[in-house]
Amino acid sequence: MAGTVLLTLGRLPKALDIARGFKANGWRVVVADPFKRHLLGASKAVAKSYRTAAPAVSRDQYLADLHQIIRDEGVTLVVPISEETMHVSFLRENLPEGVTLFTMPPEDLLPLHNKETFVGRASAAGLSVPETAALGDAAAEALVGKSDCVIKPVYSCSGRGLSFVARGGVLPVLAYTGRAIVQRKVEGRELSTCSIVHGGDVISTVVYRGVQRSGRVAVVFERVEEPAIADWVRHFAAATGWTGFISFDFIVDSGGTPWAIECNPRTTSGVHFWQRDDISRAIWERGFVPAFRSERRLQQFYSALTETQMSFFRRGAFRENLRSLVNTPDVTWSAEDPKPFLTMTWTSWEIIRMAFAQKATFGEVATLDVGWYDDAA
């Protein structure tokens, strides 16, 4: 099977792995992105790139733009990449016959993107999640009275809006314009996952840890083995009948119990640990199991370079970061397709500019225009 695939974001390295994999397997790759220029626009794997409306500004126009691309390009498969997935899921309502969308309907997707309802779904499935309450409820006051807590907006990514309150502390009253949760803080190892799932069956799960971070976002990451987490993901996927990418963040406590602290119903950086050519096959060929790359540690070079340079002024971290920078493969580099790596500063300038203007990290601003932040969006 081969045809034309539409990737609905082009600015992130994880989209590049997916695009290259589809190209290698004989697909024609088309990309849509609200940015005028982006990482995939420099890749030989991409046949055509379209600029769309930003879904966070106008979801209706964004969906209309995607529908037009699907019709004009004869798209047979749509693969969402990142935070835009929540908007793209609404395409299902009017897709032409013969077009497959590799994600779940909004009624299944959005409750998992919502940090409060995700906890409820996982708990109902008998899975380990930290005690959680809505900010402003009496249960939240009771929770912070007995444990350290984390406060998060119900819709956020990359650690935006995250704060901590010590046991017995005072919870904020008007910290957010939207809803937020108060969650018991679990002490332990922080691990993340990325899975490819068909009809509730997990085809493959990557479990990885952040080795170096820019803010809350890992820019150097390492694949690890954690069977208890893989079992948790299998149970959840079966309980929800999931199809598509799905990812989770976990804290593994001292007793070895994995506590899922949030769900990302989309790809994460874990996608880089599969063989590039296998990712596309695992998407469109149900039952095909992608092989892992031989490298267990990977990096986003330019972000890691920035953090390494900054660590020169932080006691104790520079030498370790420099050693990692020199010895860790980059997720973007390909000798057969070098331009995305070589031109990344230029193609990512819009994100870099926003990061400087907002005094935020690259990861914090990279998806602001495509995220889902309110049920009324």
Contacts in CASP RR format, 6 or more apart in sequence:
PFRMAT RR
TARGET T0000
AUTHOR 0000-0000-0000
METHOD contacts of the structure
MODEL  1
MAGTVLLTLGRLPKALDIARGFKANGWRVVVADPFKRHLLGASKAVAKSY
RTAAPAVSRDQYLADLHQIIRDEGVTLVVPISEETMHVSFLRENLPEGVT
LFTMPPEDLLPLHNKETFVGRASAAGLSVPETAALGDAAAEALVGKSDCV
IKPVYSCSGRGLSFVARGGVLPVLAYTGRAIVQRKVEGRELSTCSIVHGG
DVISTVVYRGVQRSGRVAVVFERVEEPAIADWVRHFAAATGWTGFISFDF
IVDSGGTPWAIECNPRTTSGVHFWQRDDISRAIWERGFVPAFRSERRLQQ
FYSALTETQMSFFRRGAFRENLRSLVNTPDVTWSAEDPKPFLTMTWTSWE
IIRMAFAQKATFGEVATLDVGWYDDAA
1 284 0 8 1.000
1 285 0 8 1.000
2 25 0 8 1.000
2 26 0 8 1.000
2 27 0 8 1.000
3 26 0 8 1.000
3 27 0 8 1.000
3 28 0 8 1.000
3 76 0 8 1.000
3 77 0 8 1.000
4 27 0 8 1.000
4 28 0 8 1.000
4 29 0 8 1.000
4 30 0 8 1.000
4 47 0 8 1.000
4 73 0 8 1.000
4 74 0 8 1.000
4 75 0 8 1.000
4 76 0 8 1.000
4 77 0 8 1.000
5 22 0 8 1.000
5 27 0 8 1.000
5 28 0 8 1.000
5 29 0 8 1.000
5 30 0 8 1.000
5 75 0 8 1.000
5 76 0 8 1.000
5 77 0 8 1.000
5 78 0 8 1.000
5 79 0 8 1.000
5 280 0 8 1.000
6 30 0 8 1.000
6 31 0 8 1.000
6 32 0 8 1.000
6 66 0 8 1.000
6 69 0 8 1.000
6 70 0 8 1.000
6 73 0 8 1.000
6 75 0 8 1.000
6 77 0 8 1.000
6 78 0 8 1.000
6 79 0 8 1.000
7 15 0 8 1.000
7 18 0 8 1.000
7 19 0 8 1.000
7 29 0 8 1.000
7 30 0 8 1.000
7 31 0 8 1.000
7 32 0 8 1.000
7 40 0 8 1.000
7 79 0 8 1.000
7 81 0 8 1.000
8 32 0 8 1.000
8 33 0 8 1.000
8 66 0 8 1.000
8 78 0 8 1.000
8 79 0 8 1.000
8 80 0 8 1.000
8 81 0 8 1.000
8 84 0 8 1.000
8 85 0 8 1.000
8 88 0 8 1.000
9 15 0 8 1.000
9 31 0 8 1.000
9 32 0 8 1.000
9 33 0 8 1.000
9 80 0 8 1.000
9 81 0 8 1.000
9 82 0 8 1.000
9 84 0 8 1.000
9 370 0 8 1.000
10 16 0 8 1.000
10 31 0 8 1.000
10 32 0 8 1.000
10 33 0 8 1.000
10 35 0 8 1.000
10 38 0 8 1.000
10 39 0 8 1.000
10 40 0 8 1.000
10 41 0 8 1.000
10 49 0 8 1.000
10 81 0 8 1.000
11 33 0 8 1.000
11 35 0 8 1.000
11 38 0 8 1.000
11 39 0 8 1.000
11 40 0 8 1.000
11 347 0 8 1.000
11 348 0 8 1.000
11 351 0 8 1.000
11 366 0 8 1.000
12 39 0 8 1.000
12 81 0 8 1.000
12 82 0 8 1.000
12 366 0 8 1.000
13 39 0 8 1.000
13 269 0 8 1.000
13 272 0 8 1.000
13 300 0 8 1.000
13 331 0 8 1.000
13 332 0 8 1.000
14 81 0 8 1.000
14 82 0 8 1.000
14 267 0 8 1.000
14 268 0 8 1.000
14 269 0 8 1.000
14 270 0 8 1.000
14 271 0 8 1.000
14 272 0 8 1.000
14 331 0 8 1.000
15 31 0 8 1.000
15 39 0 8 1.000
15 40 0 8 1.000
15 81 0 8 1.000
15 82 0 8 1.000
16 39 0 8 1.000
16 40 0 8 1.000
16 43 0 8 1.000
16 45 0 8 1.000
16 331 0 8 1.000
16 332 0 8 1.000
16 340 0 8 1.000
17 271 0 8 1.000
17 272 0 8 1.000
17 274 0 8 1.000
17 276 0 8 1.000
17 279 0 8 1.000
17 331 0 8 1.000
18 79 0 8 1.000
18 81 0 8 1.000
18 267 0 8 1.000
18 271 0 8 1.000
18 279 0 8 1.000
18 280 0 8 1.000
18 283 0 8 1.000
19 29 0 8 1.000
19 31 0 8 1.000
19 40 0 8 1.000
19 43 0 8 1.000
19 45 0 8 1.000
19 46 0 8 1.000
20 43 0 8 1.000
20 45 0 8 1.000
20 276 0 8 1.000
20 277 0 8 1.000
20 334 0 8 1.000
20 337 0 8 1.000
21 45 0 8 1.000
21 276 0 8 1.000
21 277 0 8 1.000
21 278 0 8 1.000
21 279 0 8 1.000
21 280 0 8 1.000
22 29 0 8 1.000
22 45 0 8 1.000
22 280 0 8 1.000
23 29 0 8 1.000
23 44 0 8 1.000
23 45 0 8 1.000
23 46 0 8 1.000
24 45 0 8 1.000
24 276 0 8 1.000
24 277 0 8 1.000
24 280 0 8 1.000
25 277 0 8 1.000
25 280 0 8 1.000
25 281 0 8 1.000
27 77 0 8 1.000
27 280 0 8 1.000
28 47 0 8 1.000
28 73 0 8 1.000
29 45 0 8 1.000
29 46 0 8 1.000
29 47 0 8 1.000
30 46 0 8 1.000
30 47 0 8 1.000
30 48 0 8 1.000
30 49 0 8 1.000
30 50 0 8 1.000
30 69 0 8 1.000
30 73 0 8 1.000
30 75 0 8 1.000
31 38 0 8 1.000
31 40 0 8 1.000
31 41 0 8 1.000
31 46 0 8 1.000
31 48 0 8 1.000
31 49 0 8 1.000
31 50 0 8 1.000
32 49 0 8 1.000
32 50 0 8 1.000
32 51 0 8 1.000
32 52 0 8 1.000
32 65 0 8 1.000
32 66 0 8 1.000
32 69 0 8 1.000
33 40 0 8 1.000
33 49 0 8 1.000
33 50 0 8 1.000
33 51 0 8 1.000
33 52 0 8 1.000
34 51 0 8 1.000
34 52 0 8 1.000
34 53 0 8 1.000
34 54 0 8 1.000
34 55 0 8 1.000
34 62 0 8 1.000
34 369 0 8 1.000
34 370 0 8 1.000
35 51 0 8 1.000
35 350 0 8 1.000
36 51 0 8 1.000
36 350 0 8 1.000
37 346 0 8 1.000
37 347 0 8 1.000
37 349 0 8 1.000
37 350 0 8 1.000
38 49 0 8 1.000
38 347 0 8 1.000
38 348 0 8 1.000
39 332 0 8 1.000
39 340 0 8 1.000
39 344 0 8 1.000
39 347 0 8 1.000
39 348 0 8 1.000
40 46 0 8 1.000
40 49 0 8 1.000
40 340 0 8 1.000
41 49 0 8 1.000
41 340 0 8 1.000
41 347 0 8 1.000
42 339 0 8 1.000
42 340 0 8 1.000
42 343 0 8 1.000
42 347 0 8 1.000
43 337 0 8 1.000
43 339 0 8 1.000
43 340 0 8 1.000
44 336 0 8 1.000
44 337 0 8 1.000
44 339 0 8 1.000
45 337 0 8 1.000
48 73 0 8 1.000
50 65 0 8 1.000
50 69 0 8 1.000
52 61 0 8 1.000
52 62 0 8 1.000
52 65 0 8 1.000
52 66 0 8 1.000
52 69 0 8 1.000
53 61 0 8 1.000
53 62 0 8 1.000
53 64 0 8 1.000
53 65 0 8 1.000
54 62 0 8 1.000
54 369 0 8 1.000
54 370 0 8 1.000
55 62 0 8 1.000
55 63 0 8 1.000
55 84 0 8 1.000
55 87 0 8 1.000
55 369 0 8 1.000
55 370 0 8 1.000
55 371 0 8 1.000
55 372 0 8 1.000
55 377 0 8 1.000
56 368 0 8 1.000
56 369 0 8 1.000
56 370 0 8 1.000
56 371 0 8 1.000
56 372 0 8 1.000
56 373 0 8 1.000
56 377 0 8 1.000
57 369 0 8 1.000
59 87 0 8 1.000
59 90 0 8 1.000
59 377 0 8 1.000
62 87 0 8 1.000
63 87 0 8 1.000
63 90 0 8 1.000
63 91 0 8 1.000
66 78 0 8 1.000
66 88 0 8 1.000
66 91 0 8 1.000
67 91 0 8 1.000
67 94 0 8 1.000
69 75 0 8 1.000
70 78 0 8 1.000
70 91 0 8 1.000
70 95 0 8 1.000
70 96 0 8 1.000
70 99 0 8 1.000
71 96 0 8 1.000
75 99 0 8 1.000
76 98 0 8 1.000
76 99 0 8 1.000
76 100 0 8 1.000
77 99 0 8 1.000
77 100 0 8 1.000
77 102 0 8 1.000
77 283 0 8 1.000
77 284 0 8 1.000
78 88 0 8 1.000
78 91 0 8 1.000
78 95 0 8 1.000
78 99 0 8 1.000
78 100 0 8 1.000
78 101 0 8 1.000
78 102 0 8 1.000
79 102 0 8 1.000
79 283 0 8 1.000
80 88 0 8 1.000
80 89 0 8 1.000
80 101 0 8 1.000
80 102 0 8 1.000
80 103 0 8 1.000
80 245 0 8 1.000
80 266 0 8 1.000
81 266 0 8 1.000
81 267 0 8 1.000
82 266 0 8 1.000
82 267 0 8 1.000
82 367 0 8 1.000
82 370 0 8 1.000
83 157 0 8 1.000
83 266 0 8 1.000
83 367 0 8 1.000
83 370 0 8 1.000
83 371 0 8 1.000
83 372 0 8 1.000
84 367 0 8 1.000
84 370 0 8 1.000
84 371 0 8 1.000
85 103 0 8 1.000
85 109 0 8 1.000
85 245 0 8 1.000
85 265 0 8 1.000
85 266 0 8 1.000
86 106 0 8 1.000
86 109 0 8 1.000
86 110 0 8 1.000
86 113 0 8 1.000
86 265 0 8 1.000
86 371 0 8 1.000
86 372 0 8 1.000
87 370 0 8 1.000
87 371 0 8 1.000
87 372 0 8 1.000
87 377 0 8 1.000
88 101 0 8 1.000
88 103 0 8 1.000
89 101 0 8 1.000
89 103 0 8 1.000
89 104 0 8 1.000
89 105 0 8 1.000
89 106 0 8 1.000
89 109 0 8 1.000
89 110 0 8 1.000
90 106 0 8 1.000
91 101 0 8 1.000
92 101 0 8 1.000
92 105 0 8 1.000
92 106 0 8 1.000
95 101 0 8 1.000
100 284 0 8 1.000
102 243 0 8 1.000
102 244 0 8 1.000
102 245 0 8 1.000
102 283 0 8 1.000
103 109 0 8 1.000
103 243 0 8 1.000
103 244 0 8 1.000
103 245 0 8 1.000
103 265 0 8 1.000
103 266 0 8 1.000
104 242 0 8 1.000
104 243 0 8 1.000
104 244 0 8 1.000
104 265 0 8 1.000
108 240 0 8 1.000
108 242 0 8 1.000
109 265 0 8 1.000
110 372 0 8 1.000
110 375 0 8 1.000
111 117 0 8 1.000
111 118 0 8 1.000
111 121 0 8 1.000
112 118 0 8 1.000
112 121 0 8 1.000
112 240 0 8 1.000
112 246 0 8 1.000
112 263 0 8 1.000
112 265 0 8 1.000
113 155 0 8 1.000
113 263 0 8 1.000
113 264 0 8 1.000
113 265 0 8 1.000
113 372 0 8 1.000
114 154 0 8 1.000
114 155 0 8 1.000
115 132 0 8 1.000
115 152 0 8 1.000
115 153 0 8 1.000
115 154 0 8 1.000
115 155 0 8 1.000
115 156 0 8 1.000
115 181 0 8 1.000
115 183 0 8 1.000
115 262 0 8 1.000
115 263 0 8 1.000
116 132 0 8 1.000
116 134 0 8 1.000
116 154 0 8 1.000
116 179 0 8 1.000
116 181 0 8 1.000
118 129 0 8 1.000
118 262 0 8 1.000
118 263 0 8 1.000
119 129 0 8 1.000
119 130 0 8 1.000
119 132 0 8 1.000
119 181 0 8 1.000
119 183 0 8 1.000
120 129 0 8 1.000
120 132 0 8 1.000
121 239 0 8 1.000
121 240 0 8 1.000
122 128 0 8 1.000
122 129 0 8 1.000
122 236 0 8 1.000
122 260 0 8 1.000
122 263 0 8 1.000
123 129 0 8 1.000
125 235 0 8 1.000
125 236 0 8 1.000
125 239 0 8 1.000
125 240 0 8 1.000
126 235 0 8 1.000
127 232 0 8 1.000
127 235 0 8 1.000
127 236 0 8 1.000
127 260 0 8 1.000
128 232 0 8 1.000
128 257 0 8 1.000
128 258 0 8 1.000
128 259 0 8 1.000
128 260 0 8 1.000
129 259 0 8 1.000
129 260 0 8 1.000
129 261 0 8 1.000
130 183 0 8 1.000
130 184 0 8 1.000
130 185 0 8 1.000
130 186 0 8 1.000
130 251 0 8 1.000
130 259 0 8 1.000
130 261 0 8 1.000
131 143 0 8 1.000
131 147 0 8 1.000
131 183 0 8 1.000
131 184 0 8 1.000
132 143 0 8 1.000
132 181 0 8 1.000
132 182 0 8 1.000
132 183 0 8 1.000
132 184 0 8 1.000
133 139 0 8 1.000
133 140 0 8 1.000
133 142 0 8 1.000
133 143 0 8 1.000
133 181 0 8 1.000
133 182 0 8 1.000
134 140 0 8 1.000
134 179 0 8 1.000
134 180 0 8 1.000
134 181 0 8 1.000
134 182 0 8 1.000
135 151 0 8 1.000
135 171 0 8 1.000
135 172 0 8 1.000
135 175 0 8 1.000
135 176 0 8 1.000
135 179 0 8 1.000
135 180 0 8 1.000
135 181 0 8 1.000
135 182 0 8 1.000
136 171 0 8 1.000
136 173 0 8 1.000
140 171 0 8 1.000
140 181 0 8 1.000
140 182 0 8 1.000
141 171 0 8 1.000
143 149 0 8 1.000
143 182 0 8 1.000
143 184 0 8 1.000
144 165 0 8 1.000
144 167 0 8 1.000
144 168 0 8 1.000
144 169 0 8 1.000
144 171 0 8 1.000
144 182 0 8 1.000
145 167 0 8 1.000
145 168 0 8 1.000
145 169 0 8 1.000
146 167 0 8 1.000
147 167 0 8 1.000
147 184 0 8 1.000
147 185 0 8 1.000
148 164 0 8 1.000
148 165 0 8 1.000
148 166 0 8 1.000
148 167 0 8 1.000
148 184 0 8 1.000
148 185 0 8 1.000
149 164 0 8 1.000
149 165 0 8 1.000
149 167 0 8 1.000
149 171 0 8 1.000
149 182 0 8 1.000
149 183 0 8 1.000
149 184 0 8 1.000
149 185 0 8 1.000
150 162 0 8 1.000
150 163 0 8 1.000
150 164 0 8 1.000
150 165 0 8 1.000
150 182 0 8 1.000
150 183 0 8 1.000
150 184 0 8 1.000
150 185 0 8 1.000
150 261 0 8 1.000
151 162 0 8 1.000
151 163 0 8 1.000
151 164 0 8 1.000
151 165 0 8 1.000
151 171 0 8 1.000
151 172 0 8 1.000
151 175 0 8 1.000
151 180 0 8 1.000
151 181 0 8 1.000
151 182 0 8 1.000
151 183 0 8 1.000
152 159 0 8 1.000
152 161 0 8 1.000
152 162 0 8 1.000
152 180 0 8 1.000
152 181 0 8 1.000
152 183 0 8 1.000
152 262 0 8 1.000
153 160 0 8 1.000
153 161 0 8 1.000
153 176 0 8 1.000
153 178 0 8 1.000
153 179 0 8 1.000
153 180 0 8 1.000
153 373 0 8 1.000
154 178 0 8 1.000
154 179 0 8 1.000
154 180 0 8 1.000
154 181 0 8 1.000
155 372 0 8 1.000
155 373 0 8 1.000
155 374 0 8 1.000
156 162 0 8 1.000
156 373 0 8 1.000
157 264 0 8 1.000
157 367 0 8 1.000
157 371 0 8 1.000
158 216 0 8 1.000
158 217 0 8 1.000
158 361 0 8 1.000
158 363 0 8 1.000
158 364 0 8 1.000
158 366 0 8 1.000
158 367 0 8 1.000
159 215 0 8 1.000
159 216 0 8 1.000
159 217 0 8 1.000
159 364 0 8 1.000
160 364 0 8 1.000
161 176 0 8 1.000
162 216 0 8 1.000
163 172 0 8 1.000
163 175 0 8 1.000
164 185 0 8 1.000
165 171 0 8 1.000
165 182 0 8 1.000
171 182 0 8 1.000
178 374 0 8 1.000
183 261 0 8 1.000
186 251 0 8 1.000
186 253 0 8 1.000
186 259 0 8 1.000
186 261 0 8 1.000
187 251 0 8 1.000
187 253 0 8 1.000
187 254 0 8 1.000
188 251 0 8 1.000
188 252 0 8 1.000
188 253 0 8 1.000
188 254 0 8 1.000
189 209 0 8 1.000
189 251 0 8 1.000
189 252 0 8 1.000
190 209 0 8 1.000
190 210 0 8 1.000
190 249 0 8 1.000
190 250 0 8 1.000
190 251 0 8 1.000
191 207 0 8 1.000
191 208 0 8 1.000
191 209 0 8 1.000
191 224 0 8 1.000
191 226 0 8 1.000
191 229 0 8 1.000
191 249 0 8 1.000
191 250 0 8 1.000
191 251 0 8 1.000
191 252 0 8 1.000
191 258 0 8 1.000
192 207 0 8 1.000
192 208 0 8 1.000
192 209 0 8 1.000
192 210 0 8 1.000
192 218 0 8 1.000
192 221 0 8 1.000
192 247 0 8 1.000
192 248 0 8 1.000
192 249 0 8 1.000
192 250 0 8 1.000
192 268 0 8 1.000
192 269 0 8 1.000
192 270 0 8 1.000
193 205 0 8 1.000
193 206 0 8 1.000
193 207 0 8 1.000
193 208 0 8 1.000
193 229 0 8 1.000
193 230 0 8 1.000
193 233 0 8 1.000
193 247 0 8 1.000
193 248 0 8 1.000
193 250 0 8 1.000
193 268 0 8 1.000
193 270 0 8 1.000
194 205 0 8 1.000
194 206 0 8 1.000
194 208 0 8 1.000
194 245 0 8 1.000
194 246 0 8 1.000
194 247 0 8 1.000
194 267 0 8 1.000
194 268 0 8 1.000
194 269 0 8 1.000
194 270 0 8 1.000
194 271 0 8 1.000
194 273 0 8 1.000
195 202 0 8 1.000
195 203 0 8 1.000
195 204 0 8 1.000
195 205 0 8 1.000
195 206 0 8 1.000
195 233 0 8 1.000
195 237 0 8 1.000
195 245 0 8 1.000
195 246 0 8 1.000
195 247 0 8 1.000
196 202 0 8 1.000
196 203 0 8 1.000
196 204 0 8 1.000
196 244 0 8 1.000
196 245 0 8 1.000
196 279 0 8 1.000
196 282 0 8 1.000
196 283 0 8 1.000
196 290 0 8 1.000
197 203 0 8 1.000
197 237 0 8 1.000
197 241 0 8 1.000
197 242 0 8 1.000
197 243 0 8 1.000
197 244 0 8 1.000
197 245 0 8 1.000
197 246 0 8 1.000
198 243 0 8 1.000
198 244 0 8 1.000
198 286 0 8 1.000
198 287 0 8 1.000
199 237 0 8 1.000
199 241 0 8 1.000
199 242 0 8 1.000
199 243 0 8 1.000
200 237 0 8 1.000
200 238 0 8 1.000
200 240 0 8 1.000
200 241 0 8 1.000
200 242 0 8 1.000
200 243 0 8 1.000
201 237 0 8 1.000
201 238 0 8 1.000
201 287 0 8 1.000
202 230 0 8 1.000
202 233 0 8 1.000
202 234 0 8 1.000
202 237 0 8 1.000
203 282 0 8 1.000
203 286 0 8 1.000
203 287 0 8 1.000
203 288 0 8 1.000
203 289 0 8 1.000
203 290 0 8 1.000
204 274 0 8 1.000
204 282 0 8 1.000
204 289 0 8 1.000
204 290 0 8 1.000
205 229 0 8 1.000
205 230 0 8 1.000
205 233 0 8 1.000
205 234 0 8 1.000
206 223 0 8 1.000
206 270 0 8 1.000
206 271 0 8 1.000
206 273 0 8 1.000
206 274 0 8 1.000
206 292 0 8 1.000
207 223 0 8 1.000
207 224 0 8 1.000
207 225 0 8 1.000
207 226 0 8 1.000
207 229 0 8 1.000
207 230 0 8 1.000
208 218 0 8 1.000
208 221 0 8 1.000
208 222 0 8 1.000
208 223 0 8 1.000
208 224 0 8 1.000
208 269 0 8 1.000
208 270 0 8 1.000
208 273 0 8 1.000
209 218 0 8 1.000
209 221 0 8 1.000
209 222 0 8 1.000
209 224 0 8 1.000
210 218 0 8 1.000
210 220 0 8 1.000
210 221 0 8 1.000
210 222 0 8 1.000
211 218 0 8 1.000
211 220 0 8 1.000
211 221 0 8 1.000
211 222 0 8 1.000
211 297 0 8 1.000
211 324 0 8 1.000
212 218 0 8 1.000
212 219 0 8 1.000
212 220 0 8 1.000
212 299 0 8 1.000
212 304 0 8 1.000
212 307 0 8 1.000
212 321 0 8 1.000
212 324 0 8 1.000
213 219 0 8 1.000
213 307 0 8 1.000
214 303 0 8 1.000
214 306 0 8 1.000
214 307 0 8 1.000
214 361 0 8 1.000
214 362 0 8 1.000
214 363 0 8 1.000
215 361 0 8 1.000
215 363 0 8 1.000
215 364 0 8 1.000
216 361 0 8 1.000
216 364 0 8 1.000
217 361 0 8 1.000
217 362 0 8 1.000
217 363 0 8 1.000
217 364 0 8 1.000
218 269 0 8 1.000
219 299 0 8 1.000
219 300 0 8 1.000
219 303 0 8 1.000
219 304 0 8 1.000
219 307 0 8 1.000
220 297 0 8 1.000
220 298 0 8 1.000
220 299 0 8 1.000
220 300 0 8 1.000
220 304 0 8 1.000
220 324 0 8 1.000
220 328 0 8 1.000
221 269 0 8 1.000
221 270 0 8 1.000
221 272 0 8 1.000
221 297 0 8 1.000
221 298 0 8 1.000
221 299 0 8 1.000
222 296 0 8 1.000
222 297 0 8 1.000
222 298 0 8 1.000
223 270 0 8 1.000
223 273 0 8 1.000
223 292 0 8 1.000
223 296 0 8 1.000
223 297 0 8 1.000
226 252 0 8 1.000
226 258 0 8 1.000
228 252 0 8 1.000
228 256 0 8 1.000
228 257 0 8 1.000
228 258 0 8 1.000
229 248 0 8 1.000
229 250 0 8 1.000
229 252 0 8 1.000
229 258 0 8 1.000
232 248 0 8 1.000
232 250 0 8 1.000
232 258 0 8 1.000
232 260 0 8 1.000
233 246 0 8 1.000
233 248 0 8 1.000
236 242 0 8 1.000
236 246 0 8 1.000
236 248 0 8 1.000
236 260 0 8 1.000
237 246 0 8 1.000
244 283 0 8 1.000
245 265 0 8 1.000
245 266 0 8 1.000
245 267 0 8 1.000
245 271 0 8 1.000
246 263 0 8 1.000
246 264 0 8 1.000
246 265 0 8 1.000
246 266 0 8 1.000
247 263 0 8 1.000
247 264 0 8 1.000
247 265 0 8 1.000
247 266 0 8 1.000
247 267 0 8 1.000
247 268 0 8 1.000
247 270 0 8 1.000
248 260 0 8 1.000
248 262 0 8 1.000
248 263 0 8 1.000
248 264 0 8 1.000
249 260 0 8 1.000
249 261 0 8 1.000
249 262 0 8 1.000
249 264 0 8 1.000
250 258 0 8 1.000
250 259 0 8 1.000
250 260 0 8 1.000
250 261 0 8 1.000
251 258 0 8 1.000
251 259 0 8 1.000
251 261 0 8 1.000
252 258 0 8 1.000
252 259 0 8 1.000
253 259 0 8 1.000
269 300 0 8 1.000
269 331 0 8 1.000
271 279 0 8 1.000
272 293 0 8 1.000
272 298 0 8 1.000
272 331 0 8 1.000
273 292 0 8 1.000
273 293 0 8 1.000
273 295 0 8 1.000
273 296 0 8 1.000
273 298 0 8 1.000
274 282 0 8 1.000
274 290 0 8 1.000
274 291 0 8 1.000
274 292 0 8 1.000
274 293 0 8 1.000
275 290 0 8 1.000
275 291 0 8 1.000
275 292 0 8 1.000
275 293 0 8 1.000
278 288 0 8 1.000
278 290 0 8 1.000
278 291 0 8 1.000
279 290 0 8 1.000
281 288 0 8 1.000
281 290 0 8 1.000
282 288 0 8 1.000
282 289 0 8 1.000
282 290 0 8 1.000
295 329 0 8 1.000
297 324 0 8 1.000
297 328 0 8 1.000
297 329 0 8 1.000
298 328 0 8 1.000
298 329 0 8 1.000
298 330 0 8 1.000
298 331 0 8 1.000
299 324 0 8 1.000
299 325 0 8 1.000
299 328 0 8 1.000
299 329 0 8 1.000
299 330 0 8 1.000
299 331 0 8 1.000
300 330 0 8 1.000
300 331 0 8 1.000
300 332 0 8 1.000
301 325 0 8 1.000
301 330 0 8 1.000
301 332 0 8 1.000
301 333 0 8 1.000
301 341 0 8 1.000
302 344 0 8 1.000
302 345 0 8 1.000
302 348 0 8 1.000
303 362 0 8 1.000
304 321 0 8 1.000
304 324 0 8 1.000
304 325 0 8 1.000
304 328 0 8 1.000
305 325 0 8 1.000
307 321 0 8 1.000
308 318 0 8 1.000
308 321 0 8 1.000
308 322 0 8 1.000
308 324 0 8 1.000
308 325 0 8 1.000
311 317 0 8 1.000
311 318 0 8 1.000
311 321 0 8 1.000
312 318 0 8 1.000
330 341 0 8 1.000
332 340 0 8 1.000
332 341 0 8 1.000
332 344 0 8 1.000
333 341 0 8 1.000
334 340 0 8 1.000
334 341 0 8 1.000
340 347 0 8 1.000
345 352 0 8 1.000
348 362 0 8 1.000
351 362 0 8 1.000
351 363 0 8 1.000
351 365 0 8 1.000
351 366 0 8 1.000
352 362 0 8 1.000
354 360 0 8 1.000
354 365 0 8 1.000
354 368 0 8 1.000
355 361 0 8 1.000
355 362 0 8 1.000
355 363 0 8 1.000
355 364 0 8 1.000
355 365 0 8 1.000
358 364 0 8 1.000
358 365 0 8 1.000
END
